């Protein structure tokens, strides 16, 4: 497989055989040749679960202490007094039938969906559209709630949802490479702690089998995640 010159240069600077601390890994990624855009820093964890078993599904959410580095557009499905609450909290789009029709027509100009419990029956039909994109409101991630204002503010402050894929791997963006080093490290630790807290009761042994960190365009580095949980920068 042929790589770009930039990727090849990054490979020369990074030790792919080494297991890094988060701080070391972030320092190394900051030293590789830069792209023309502000790359996302992503953590990927291979989990010790059986993806075929529904009771071992891993999903959750975390509010990154230093945000995601991008503006989050929030859509709230609600009606009545909840609409005012959502708008005052900073939601970008608020309503019900209008947005159901827009989504059915192919509109996806938003990053997060929140819904009040009383409208879930109406938006249930959007599950086949929003589900595969990870946008369907869910009580498990706090996006189906009576406290609309709190959910909107969390989304705007850097809340991200994560969900295991069919291979038993969880991916999560933990900021931009332009962030201060400690900001990326803090965000990564917050994600790892949230992931461990989402361990299903039916999973025995360690939840995380391996952990890697990379930027959008860089090689990945193995992280010694066990020595990161519970730390502060």
C-alpha positions in Angstrom: 0.0 0.0 0.0 1.4 3.4 -1.0 1.3 6.3 1.5 1.6 10.0 1.0 4.9 11.6 1.6 3.6 13.3 4.7 2.4 10.0 6.1 5.7 8.3 5.3 7.6 11.2 7.1 5.3 10.6 10.1 6.1 6.9 10.2 9.8 7.8 10.4 9.2 10.0 13.4 7.0 7.7 15.3 7.9 4.4 17.1 5.0 2.1 16.2 6.4 -0.7 18.5 6.4 1.5 21.6 3.5 1.8 24.1 3.1 5.4 24.9 1.6 7.3 27.8 -1.1 9.7 26.6 1.1 12.7 27.2 4.0 11.1 25.2 1.6 10.1 22.4 0.1 13.6 22.1 3.6 15.1 22.1 4.7 12.8 19.3 1.6 13.5 17.2 2.1 17.2 17.5 5.6 16.8 16.1 4.6 15.0 12.8 4.2 17.1 9.6 1.0 19.1 9.7 -1.9 18.9 7.3 -3.6 21.9 5.7 -6.5 21.5 8.1 -6.9 21.2 11.9 -7.0 17.4 12.3 -9.2 15.6 14.8 -7.4 13.5 17.5 -9.2 10.2 17.8 -8.9 7.3 20.3 -9.9 3.8 19.3 -10.3 1.0 21.8 -10.7 -2.7 21.1 -13.1 -4.2 23.7 -13.2 -7.6 25.3 -16.8 -8.2 24.4 -18.8 -10.4 22.0 -20.4 -8.0 19.5 -22.9 -10.7 18.6 -24.5 -10.5 22.0 -27.0 -7.7 22.6 -26.4 -7.7 26.3 -22.7 -6.8 25.7 -23.4 -3.7 23.6 -21.3 -0.8 24.8 -22.5 2.7 24.4 -22.5 5.9 26.4 -21.6 9.6 26.4 -19.1 12.0 27.9 -18.8 15.8 28.2 -15.2 16.5 27.1 -13.8 19.1 29.6 -12.1 21.1 26.8 -14.8 20.6 24.2 -14.6 19.1 20.7 -13.1 22.1 18.9 -16.0 22.5 16.6 -19.4 24.2 16.7 -22.2 21.7 17.4 -25.6 22.3 15.7 -28.3 20.9 18.0 -31.8 19.8 16.8 -34.5 19.4 19.5 -37.7 17.5 18.9 -40.3 18.9 21.2 -43.6 20.9 21.4 -45.4 23.3 23.6 -43.4 25.0 26.5 -40.4 22.8 25.8 -39.8 24.7 22.5 -39.1 28.0 24.4 -36.9 26.1 26.8 -34.8 24.6 24.0 -34.4 28.0 22.2 -33.4 29.8 25.4 -30.8 27.1 26.0 -29.2 27.7 22.6 -30.7 25.0 20.3 -30.2 25.7 16.6 -33.4 24.0 15.4 -36.5 23.4 17.4 -39.8 21.8 16.4 -41.4 18.5 15.4 -43.4 17.8 12.3 -41.4 20.3 10.2 -38.1 18.6 11.0 -39.4 15.1 10.7 -40.4 15.9 7.1 -37.1 17.6 6.4 -35.1 14.6 7.6 -37.3 12.2 5.6 -36.4 14.4 2.6 -32.7 14.1 3.3 -31.8 17.1 5.5 -29.0 16.5 8.0 -27.6 19.9 8.8 -27.2 19.1 12.5 -24.8 17.2 14.8 -26.9 16.2 17.7 -30.6 15.3 18.2 -32.4 15.7 21.5 -36.1 14.9 22.2 -38.6 15.2 25.0 -40.1 11.9 26.0 -43.7 12.8 24.8 -42.6 13.1 21.1 -40.8 9.8 20.8 -43.7 8.1 19.2 -43.8 10.6 16.4 -40.1 10.5 15.7 -39.8 6.7 16.1 -40.1 6.3 12.4 -36.9 8.2 11.9 -34.9 5.4 13.7 -34.0 3.7 10.4 -32.6 7.1 9.1 -31.0 8.5 12.2 -29.9 5.2 13.9 -27.2 4.3 11.4 -25.8 7.8 11.7 -25.7 7.7 15.5 -28.2 10.6 15.7 -31.3 8.9 17.1 -32.2 10.3 20.5 -31.8 7.8 23.3 -32.4 7.7 27.0 -29.1 5.8 27.4 -27.1 8.8 26.1 -29.3 11.4 27.8 -30.7 12.7 24.6 -34.3 11.7 25.5 -35.0 13.9 28.5 -37.4 16.2 30.2 -34.5 18.5 31.1 -34.1 19.9 27.6 -32.1 22.9 28.6 -29.5 20.8 30.4 -29.1 18.4 27.4 -28.7 21.3 25.0 -26.1 23.0 27.1 -24.1 19.7 27.5 -24.2 19.2 23.7 -22.9 22.7 23.1 -20.2 22.3 25.7 -18.7 19.2 24.1 -20.8 16.2 24.9 -20.0 13.3 22.6 -21.8 10.0 22.2 -19.9 6.7 21.6 -21.0 3.3 20.5 -19.3 0.0 19.8 -19.2 -1.1 16.2 -19.8 -4.6 14.9 -16.1 -5.5 15.4 -16.2 -4.6 19.1 -14.3 -1.3 18.6 -15.2 2.1 20.0 -13.9 5.3 18.3 -14.1 8.8 19.8 -12.8 12.2 18.7 -11.2 13.9 21.7 -10.4 17.3 20.3 -8.2 19.0 17.6 -4.4 18.7 17.2 -4.2 22.5 17.7 -5.5 22.1 21.3 -3.0 22.6 24.1 -1.3 19.3 24.9 -3.0 19.0 28.4 -6.4 19.7 26.9 -6.2 16.7 24.6 -4.9 14.5 27.4 -7.7 15.6 29.8 -10.3 14.9 27.1 -8.8 11.5 26.3 -8.8 10.5 30.0 -12.4 11.7 30.4 -13.4 9.5 27.5 -11.6 6.4 28.8 -13.2 6.8 32.2 -16.7 7.1 30.6 -16.0 4.1 28.5 -15.0 2.0 31.5 -18.1 3.2 33.4 -20.2 1.9 30.5 -19.1 -1.7 30.9 -22.1 -4.1 30.8 -22.6 -6.3 33.8 -22.4 -9.4 31.6 -18.9 -8.7 30.4 -16.3 -10.5 32.5 -12.6 -9.4 32.8 -11.1 -6.3 31.3 -13.4 -4.2 29.1 -10.5 -2.5 27.2 -8.1 -4.9 25.4 -6.1 -2.3 23.6 -6.1 1.5 23.0 -4.7 3.6 20.1 -4.5 7.3 19.4 -4.0 9.1 16.1 -5.0 12.2 14.2 -7.1 12.2 11.1 -4.2 11.7 8.7 -1.5 10.2 11.0 -0.4 6.6 11.9 -1.8 5.4 15.2 0.2 4.9 18.5 -0.5 2.4 21.2 -1.4 3.9 24.5 -0.9 2.4 28.0 -4.5 3.3 29.0 -4.3 1.5 32.5 -2.0 4.2 33.8 -4.2 7.1 32.6 -7.5 6.5 34.3 -8.0 8.7 37.4 -5.0 10.9 36.6 -5.1 14.7 36.2 -2.8 16.8 34.0 
